[in-house]
């Protein structure tokens, strides 16, 4: 089963890559996969309004948000920061 999973991951990486310049899209995709709502990311991002601002690209990700989201969503930090300027 592990080999099949690796093969599927490799195929998706080659033929359906996630645009690395769109970390918010990666977050939204993972939220959908995990059946999460915006309120489920309050602990990782901040208050309800801050989650909304981040997901609507009105507020940038901070380093702490990236750290929290990599753990919660099992995403790589490089995916969330690549081509994306982090605020301090």
PyMOL commands that set and color helices and strands:
alter all, ss='L'
color gray80, all
select helices_A, chain A and resi 2-15+23-33+38-45+48-55+63-73+77-81
alter helices_A, ss='H'
color red, helices_A
deselect
rebuild
show_as cartoon
